Amino acid sequence: MKFLKVPFAEKDEAKSLGARWNQDRKAWYVPDGVADAPFARWLTAGGEAPPVKEKAAKLDTYSDKPVVGKQYFELEHDCNPFSACAQCAPVLAKAGWSAANDAVRTMLAAMPAR
């Protein structure tokens, strides 16, 4: 298997010649047993695979679940943002997290009990 560097605009041409897509490497390649002459313009140096591009997932320190959302930010140390912490309070206030948390708590307190 030899990897190719195929521009997006030329992917259909490479595919019609027999190139295949490697989902893990996010790259086109020439399968073993297929002549690589038609792919000469796209061959990478030595036909080596590009490195696997891994996404660095941010993990919540308490649940070890991936954190999603544009409002995520990390605290300087391992602390629970729902508990009082003198070191994190200014950071949470500056980011708007404390105000949002207070607003949600106020809204929930105003809701009638079921």
KOLKE-893364 format. One record per residue: x, y, z of N, C-alpha, C, O in turn; residue number from 1. Coordinates in pm, 1 decimal. Atoms other than C-alpha are relative to their C-alpha. Layout:
N
n_xx / n_yy / n_zz / ca_xx / ca_yy / ca_zz / c_xx / c_yy / c_zz / o_xx / o_yy / o_zz / k
X / Y / Z / X / Y / Z / X / Y / Z / X / Y / Z / NUM $
...
# end
This chain:
114
n_xx / n_yy / n_zz / ca_xx / ca_yy / ca_zz / c_xx / c_yy / c_zz / o_xx / o_yy / o_zz / k
85.1 / -116.5 / 0.0 / 0.0 / 0.0 / 0.0 / 90.0 / 123.2 / 0.0 / 182.5 / 134.7 / 80.4 / 1 $
-75.0 / -124.9 / 7.3 / 135.3 / 340.8 / -100.7 / -98.7 / 115.3 / 15.7 / -203.3 / 118.9 / -49.0 / 2 $
88.2 / -112.7 / -26.0 / -16.5 / 661.5 / 27.1 / 22.7 / 112.1 / -100.8 / 132.1 / 130.0 / -154.3 / 3 $
-0.1 / -106.8 / 98.5 / -100.8 / 954.7 / -195.9 / -34.9 / 133.0 / 66.3 / -99.5 / 137.3 / 171.1 / 4 $
40.0 / -133.2 / -44.1 / -132.2 / 1327.2 / -147.9 / -86.0 / 57.6 / -112.5 / -36.1 / 120.5 / -205.8 / 5 $
94.8 / -36.9 / 105.0 / -443.4 / 1398.2 / -353.7 / -76.2 / 125.5 / 42.8 / -141.1 / 125.5 / 147.4 / 6 $
80.5 / -117.9 / -30.7 / -592.7 / 1749.2 / -360.5 / -148.8 / -35.3 / -8.7 / -188.1 / -122.3 / -86.5 / 7 $
143.2 / 29.2 / -3.7 / -965.4 / 1751.6 / -286.8 / -62.0 / 7.7 / -139.4 / -147.9 / -73.8 / -173.0 / 8 $
57.1 / -18.2 / 133.5 / -1042.7 / 1873.2 / -640.2 / 29.8 / -118.6 / -92.3 / -38.0 / -136.6 / -193.4 / 9 $
-39.6 / 111.7 / 86.2 / -872.5 / 1562.2 / -784.6 / -36.5 / -136.1 / 59.0 / 3.9 / -239.2 / 5.3 / 10 $
31.9 / 126.4 / -66.9 / -1016.1 / 1298.1 / -550.2 / -79.4 / -94.7 / -88.9 / -55.8 / -215.5 / -86.5 / 11 $
80.3 / 86.6 / 86.7 / -1269.8 / 1169.7 / -804.2 / 85.8 / -66.0 / -107.0 / 63.8 / -182.0 / -141.9 / 12 $
-90.9 / 56.9 / 99.8 / -996.4 / 1119.7 / -1062.7 / 84.2 / -111.8 / 61.0 / 100.8 / -217.6 / 0.3 / 13 $
-80.4 / 102.1 / -67.3 / -778.8 / 929.3 / -814.5 / -84.5 / -124.2 / 29.0 / -38.6 / -237.2 / 12.0 / 14 $
89.3 / 112.4 / -29.3 / -1075.0 / 714.9 / -712.7 / -30.6 / -80.0 / -125.8 / -34.3 / -203.0 / -121.5 / 15 $
30.9 / 69.9 / 124.9 / -1158.5 / 633.7 / -1075.9 / 118.2 / -83.6 / -49.4 / 100.0 / -180.6 / -123.0 / 16 $
-119.8 / 75.9 / 37.5 / -799.7 / 512.5 / -1122.0 / 24.0 / -119.2 / 92.7 / 109.1 / -203.4 / 64.2 / 17 $
-13.5 / 112.9 / -91.7 / -836.2 / 272.8 / -827.3 / 50.0 / 34.5 / 138.3 / 71.6 / -54.5 / 220.5 / 18 $
-44.3 / -39.3 / -134.1 / -723.2 / 474.8 / -527.8 / -113.2 / -23.8 / 99.6 / -231.0 / -20.7 / 64.1 / 19 $
98.0 / 23.1 / -107.6 / -896.4 / 404.5 / -197.1 / 27.8 / 97.8 / 113.1 / 139.3 / 147.8 / 127.5 / 20 $
-9.4 / -93.8 / -111.6 / -961.7 / 622.6 / 107.6 / 24.8 / -74.9 / 129.1 / -46.4 / -170.7 / 158.9 / 21 $
-28.4 / 58.0 / -130.6 / -808.7 / 531.1 / 445.3 / -57.9 / 94.6 / 104.1 / -6.2 / 204.3 / 125.5 / 22 $
71.3 / -85.1 / -95.6 / -1045.9 / 667.4 / 709.7 / 86.9 / 37.2 / 121.0 / 80.6 / 150.5 / 168.7 / 23 $
-83.4 / -27.9 / -117.8 / -795.8 / 639.2 / 997.7 / 108.4 / 102.9 / -29.5 / 133.7 / 192.0 / 51.6 / 24 $
-109.4 / -90.3 / 37.6 / -515.1 / 820.2 / 816.2 / -50.0 / 124.0 / -72.8 / 26.0 / 218.2 / -95.1 / 25 $
58.6 / -111.8 / 75.8 / -750.3 / 1056.1 / 630.7 / 84.6 / 28.4 / -123.7 / 122.5 / 142.6 / -150.2 / 26 $
-84.0 / -13.9 / 118.1 / -552.7 / 991.4 / 313.3 / -37.7 / -105.3 / -104.2 / -87.3 / -213.0 / -71.0 / 27 $
20.1 / 94.5 / 109.6 / -586.1 / 824.9 / -25.6 / 122.0 / -89.9 / -10.5 / 232.6 / -49.7 / 25.6 / 28 $
-111.0 / 92.2 / 16.9 / -373.6 / 518.6 / -103.5 / -24.1 / -89.0 / -121.2 / -136.9 / -104.9 / -168.0 / 29 $
6.1 / 97.2 / 108.6 / -293.7 / 274.3 / -383.1 / 4.7 / -137.2 / 65.4 / 102.2 / -169.1 / 133.5 / 30 $
-0.6 / 133.1 / -61.8 / -391.9 / -78.7 / -275.0 / 113.7 / -86.2 / -54.6 / 160.1 / -66.4 / -166.9 / 31 $
-101.8 / 94.8 / 45.5 / -133.1 / -354.4 / -294.7 / -51.3 / -73.1 / -123.6 / -168.7 / -109.2 / -131.7 / 32 $
36.5 / 71.8 / 121.6 / -131.7 / -520.4 / -635.3 / -48.9 / 90.3 / -111.8 / -68.3 / 43.8 / -224.1 / 33 $
42.4 / -95.9 / 102.2 / -243.3 / -206.8 / -821.4 / 122.9 / 78.9 / -42.1 / 199.2 / 126.5 / 42.0 / 34 $
-115.8 / -73.9 / 51.2 / 14.1 / -40.3 / -1047.3 / -6.3 / 144.6 / 46.9 / -111.7 / 208.1 / 42.2 / 35 $
0.2 / -135.7 / -51.5 / 122.2 / 291.4 / -903.5 / 39.9 / 104.6 / -104.3 / 43.3 / 223.4 / -72.3 / 36 $
-39.3 / -94.2 / 105.1 / 231.3 / 450.0 / -1235.6 / -106.5 / 107.5 / -25.6 / -70.4 / 224.5 / -38.6 / 37 $
100.5 / -104.6 / 23.8 / -104.7 / 628.2 / -1292.8 / -10.4 / 102.3 / 114.3 / -69.2 / 209.0 / 97.0 / 38 $
10.5 / -85.5 / -118.1 / -69.1 / 783.6 / -945.6 / 129.0 / 77.7 / 28.0 / 143.4 / 137.3 / 134.7 / 39 $
-133.1 / -57.4 / -21.5 / 287.1 / 918.3 / -991.7 / -4.6 / 144.0 / 52.1 / 75.2 / 180.8 / 138.2 / 40 $
3.2 / -141.9 / -41.5 / 188.3 / 1284.2 / -948.7 / -47.2 / 19.1 / 144.0 / -25.1 / 124.9 / 202.9 / 41 $
52.0 / -11.7 / -135.8 / 24.4 / 1213.7 / -612.1 / 80.2 / -78.7 / 103.7 / 55.3 / -66.4 / 223.6 / 42 $
-75.8 / 82.1 / -94.5 / 276.1 / 972.6 / -459.3 / 76.0 / 86.7 / 99.3 / 139.5 / 185.2 / 61.8 / 43 $
-75.9 / -70.6 / -102.7 / 420.6 / 1091.7 / -129.8 / 141.6 / -54.4 / 0.8 / 168.6 / -158.2 / -59.7 / 44 $
-138.7 / 43.9 / -8.0 / 790.2 / 1061.2 / -54.3 / 5.4 / -139.6 / 61.3 / -27.9 / -157.2 / 178.4 / 45 $
-11.6 / 137.6 / -48.4 / 848.3 / 686.4 / -21.8 / -134.3 / -69.0 / 17.8 / -138.8 / -183.3 / 63.4 / 46 $
132.9 / 61.0 / -15.5 / 473.3 / 622.0 / -22.8 / -37.3 / -24.2 / 144.7 / -122.0 / -108.2 / 175.0 / 47 $
25.7 / 20.6 / -142.7 / 474.4 / 651.6 / 354.1 / -132.4 / 62.6 / 41.0 / -178.8 / 160.6 / -17.2 / 48 $
128.9 / -48.0 / -50.5 / 155.6 / 703.2 / 545.6 / 18.1 / 127.8 / 79.4 / 115.8 / 142.8 / 152.8 / 49 $
-4.7 / -118.2 / -85.9 / 84.2 / 1041.6 / 696.2 / -32.4 / -40.1 / 142.4 / -98.1 / -142.0 / 163.8 / 50 $
29.4 / 36.4 / -138.8 / 66.1 / 1041.6 / 1074.4 / -150.5 / 4.9 / 25.8 / -223.4 / 81.8 / -36.9 / 51 $
141.0 / 0.8 / -38.6 / -269.4 / 963.6 / 1230.7 / -28.6 / 128.8 / 74.8 / 42.7 / 165.6 / 168.2 / 52 $
37.4 / -124.6 / -66.2 / -440.1 / 1284.3 / 1329.4 / -99.9 / -31.8 / 109.6 / -215.1 / -65.9 / 83.0 / 53 $
87.7 / 27.3 / -113.1 / -581.8 / 1236.8 / 1674.8 / -49.4 / 130.2 / 58.9 / 27.1 / 225.0 / 76.4 / 54 $
56.7 / -117.8 / -63.0 / -814.7 / 1488.7 / 1826.7 / 25.1 / -8.2 / 149.7 / -2.0 / -109.8 / 213.7 / 55 $
-23.3 / -4.7 / -143.8 / -715.3 / 1591.7 / 2173.0 / -131.3 / 33.0 / 68.4 / -179.9 / 145.8 / 60.8 / 56 $
127.3 / -19.9 / -68.0 / -1029.6 / 1547.8 / 2374.8 / 24.0 / 58.1 / 138.4 / 111.4 / 12.9 / 212.4 / 57 $
-6.0 / -54.4 / -134.9 / -1077.7 / 1759.7 / 2680.9 / -89.3 / -87.0 / 86.7 / -202.7 / -116.8 / 49.2 / 58 $
76.4 / 86.1 / -89.1 / -1192.9 / 1545.9 / 2972.6 / -38.0 / 75.6 / 125.8 / 42.0 / 150.8 / 181.4 / 59 $
44.1 / -56.1 / -126.4 / -1397.2 / 1656.9 / 3268.6 / 76.6 / -70.1 / 110.9 / 82.6 / -193.0 / 113.1 / 60 $
-84.2 / 59.8 / -103.9 / -1178.2 / 1602.0 / 3574.7 / -78.7 / -83.2 / 99.7 / -20.4 / -165.1 / 170.9 / 61 $
79.7 / 74.2 / -97.5 / -1467.1 / 1463.6 / 3778.6 / -66.6 / -123.2 / -59.2 / -82.2 / -224.2 / 9.4 / 62 $
70.7 / 113.3 / 58.5 / -1643.4 / 1234.2 / 3535.5 / 82.1 / -73.3 / -105.0 / 41.9 / -180.5 / -150.1 / 63 $
-84.5 / 54.2 / 106.4 / -1362.1 / 1162.3 / 3283.9 / -76.6 / -16.2 / -130.7 / -43.2 / -101.9 / -212.5 / 64 $
74.3 / 0.1 / 125.4 / -1615.6 / 1228.3 / 3008.1 / 52.2 / 114.4 / -85.9 / 93.4 / 217.8 / -33.4 / 65 $
-44.1 / -109.7 / 86.3 / -1520.8 / 1434.4 / 2703.7 / -87.9 / 123.3 / 19.6 / -210.0 / 113.2 / 32.0 / 66 $
71.1 / -125.9 / -17.1 / -1616.4 / 1797.7 / 2743.0 / -24.0 / 60.5 / -137.5 / 67.0 / 67.5 / -220.2 / 67 $
32.7 / -63.0 / 127.4 / -1793.2 / 1963.8 / 2455.0 / -58.4 / 137.6 / 27.5 / -110.2 / 164.3 / 135.9 / 68 $
59.3 / -131.7 / -11.4 / -1901.8 / 2318.0 / 2396.2 / 103.5 / 109.6 / -2.9 / 216.3 / 92.7 / 43.4 / 69 $
-92.7 / -111.4 / 14.3 / -1746.0 / 2651.8 / 2323.8 / 24.5 / 73.2 / 131.3 / 118.8 / 151.8 / 140.3 / 70 $
-14.6 / -69.7 / -127.3 / -1787.7 / 2771.4 / 2682.9 / 94.9 / -71.0 / 96.3 / 114.1 / -24.5 / 208.7 / 71 $
-88.5 / 76.5 / -87.8 / -1545.3 / 2513.4 / 2825.7 / 131.9 / 74.9 / 21.8 / 188.6 / 130.6 / -72.2 / 72 $
-134.0 / -49.3 / -29.4 / -1232.5 / 2638.4 / 2998.2 / 53.4 / -78.8 / 118.6 / -22.7 / -132.4 / 199.2 / 73 $
-62.3 / 78.7 / -105.1 / -985.0 / 2475.1 / 3230.7 / 37.8 / 88.3 / 117.8 / 76.4 / 204.0 / 100.9 / 74 $
-43.2 / -68.8 / -120.8 / -915.7 / 2576.3 / 3587.2 / 146.0 / -34.9 / 25.1 / 196.0 / -136.9 / -22.4 / 75 $
-142.6 / 18.4 / -26.1 / -559.6 / 2609.2 / 3713.9 / 31.0 / -126.7 / 78.2 / 136.6 / -186.9 / 58.9 / 76 $
-24.8 / 120.0 / -79.7 / -592.7 / 2322.3 / 3957.9 / -128.0 / -82.0 / 7.5 / -234.5 / -37.3 / -35.1 / 77 $
113.2 / 93.3 / -7.7 / -822.3 / 2028.9 / 4026.7 / -93.2 / 45.0 / 111.6 / -69.9 / 16.8 / 229.1 / 78 $
91.3 / -54.0 / -99.4 / -1111.1 / 2197.3 / 4199.5 / -142.6 / -15.5 / -49.7 / -166.2 / -21.7 / -170.4 / 79 $
140.9 / 11.2 / 35.9 / -1487.4 / 2164.3 / 4203.6 / -56.7 / 140.8 / -12.9 / -61.0 / 213.5 / 86.3 / 80 $
48.1 / -136.9 / 17.1 / -1636.2 / 2483.1 / 4053.9 / -128.6 / 30.3 / 77.8 / -164.1 / 147.0 / 94.2 / 81 $
122.2 / -20.6 / -76.0 / -1956.8 / 2431.1 / 4255.8 / 27.8 / 22.2 / 149.0 / -62.9 / 57.3 / 224.6 / 82 $
-39.6 / -25.5 / -138.3 / -1766.1 / 2458.5 / 4584.7 / 81.5 / 128.5 / 5.0 / 145.5 / 165.9 / -93.3 / 83 $
-75.9 / -123.8 / -13.3 / -1611.1 / 2777.8 / 4717.1 / 149.9 / -28.6 / -6.4 / 201.0 / -115.5 / 64.2 / 84 $
-144.9 / 14.2 / 14.3 / -1247.8 / 2808.5 / 4611.8 / 57.0 / 139.0 / -25.5 / 25.6 / 201.7 / -126.7 / 85 $
-54.8 / -134.9 / 11.4 / -1053.2 / 3129.9 / 4665.3 / 85.1 / 17.5 / -125.1 / 90.5 / 126.3 / -182.4 / 86 $
-87.9 / -9.9 / 116.2 / -814.6 / 3051.0 / 4382.2 / -79.9 / 7.0 / -129.7 / -42.4 / 80.9 / -220.7 / 87 $
76.3 / 7.1 / 125.2 / -1080.3 / 2975.3 / 4116.9 / -111.5 / 103.0 / -9.9 / -156.8 / 133.3 / -120.2 / 88 $
112.7 / -94.8 / 1.5 / -1349.7 / 3227.6 / 4217.8 / 22.1 / 116.5 / -96.2 / -69.2 / 148.4 / -172.4 / 89 $
-18.9 / -111.5 / 94.3 / -1190.9 / 3521.3 / 4026.7 / -3.3 / -45.4 / -146.2 / -54.7 / 25.9 / -232.4 / 90 $
-2.4 / 52.7 / 137.2 / -1137.3 / 3305.7 / 3715.9 / -142.0 / -29.9 / -46.1 / -179.8 / 4.1 / -158.3 / 91 $
138.2 / 33.0 / 33.9 / -1496.4 / 3178.9 / 3722.6 / -84.2 / 126.5 / -17.9 / -170.0 / 132.1 / -106.0 / 92 $
74.6 / -126.0 / 10.8 / -1631.3 / 3530.8 / 3775.8 / 35.2 / 72.7 / -129.6 / -53.2 / 123.1 / -198.8 / 93 $
-44.9 / -68.9 / 121.1 / -1423.7 / 3677.7 / 3492.9 / -54.9 / -67.7 / -125.6 / -87.9 / 0.2 / -222.8 / 94 $
49.3 / 75.0 / 115.6 / -1537.8 / 3403.8 / 3252.8 / -152.2 / 6.4 / -12.9 / -207.6 / -33.3 / -115.4 / 95 $
145.1 / -5.7 / 4.6 / -1901.7 / 3465.2 / 3337.7 / -67.4 / -125.7 / 51.8 / -190.1 / -134.0 / 56.3 / 96 $
54.5 / 126.6 / -47.3 / -1942.7 / 3114.9 / 3475.9 / -79.8 / 19.5 / 128.9 / -189.1 / -35.3 / 142.7 / 97 $
66.5 / -19.9 / -129.1 / -2036.1 / 3230.9 / 3827.0 / -135.7 / 67.4 / -18.1 / -233.8 / 27.4 / 44.7 / 98 $
126.5 / -70.4 / 24.0 / -2304.3 / 3470.5 / 3699.5 / -102.5 / -94.4 / -62.6 / -219.2 / -94.1 / -23.4 / 99 $
91.3 / 95.3 / 63.7 / -2455.3 / 3200.6 / 3476.7 / -47.3 / -104.2 / 100.7 / -165.0 / -140.4 / 101.6 / 100 $
34.9 / 99.2 / -102.0 / -2447.9 / 2949.3 / 3763.2 / -100.9 / 58.7 / 99.1 / -198.0 / -7.1 / 136.5 / 101 $
92.4 / -66.5 / -92.8 / -2617.1 / 3198.5 / 3996.9 / -137.1 / 19.6 / -63.9 / -239.7 / 3.4 / 2.3 / 102 $
127.4 / -21.7 / 69.6 / -2883.5 / 3274.6 / 3734.9 / -80.3 / -130.1 / -9.7 / -202.2 / -129.8 / 7.9 / 103 $
68.2 / 129.4 / 8.1 / -2964.8 / 2907.1 / 3689.9 / -52.4 / -40.7 / 137.4 / -165.0 / -88.7 / 149.7 / 104 $
44.5 / 33.5 / -137.1 / -2980.7 / 2851.9 / 4066.1 / -122.3 / 82.2 / 41.6 / -214.4 / 29.9 / 104.2 / 105 $
113.3 / -87.5 / -30.8 / -3216.6 / 3150.6 / 4103.4 / -124.5 / -45.9 / -74.0 / -233.3 / -50.8 / -16.7 / 106 $
112.2 / 46.9 / 80.6 / -3437.3 / 3024.2 / 3821.3 / -57.2 / -130.1 / 57.8 / -178.9 / -146.1 / 67.1 / 107 $
45.9 / 127.6 / -54.6 / -3453.8 / 2675.9 / 3971.6 / -68.1 / 18.7 / 136.0 / -164.4 / -51.2 / 167.6 / 108 $
60.2 / -25.8 / -132.1 / -3532.5 / 2813.5 / 4318.8 / -139.2 / 61.5 / -15.5 / -226.1 / 41.6 / 69.5 / 109 $
129.7 / -65.9 / 21.9 / -3822.3 / 3015.5 / 4173.1 / -106.0 / -95.1 / -56.5 / -224.9 / -63.0 / -56.4 / 110 $
95.3 / 95.2 / 58.7 / -3981.2 / 2711.0 / 4010.7 / -83.5 / -64.5 / 111.4 / -32.0 / -92.8 / 219.6 / 111 $
83.2 / 64.7 / -101.6 / -4274.2 / 2559.2 / 4197.1 / 42.7 / -144.7 / 20.6 / 83.7 / -212.7 / -73.4 / 112 $
-35.4 / 139.6 / -33.3 / -4206.2 / 2229.9 / 4373.3 / -106.5 / -92.4 / -57.4 / -223.9 / -55.8 / -63.9 / 113 $
96.0 / 97.8 / 54.5 / -4369.6 / 1925.0 / 4221.6 / -45.2 / -95.3 / 105.0 / -125.7 / -184.2 / 77.2 / 114 $
# end
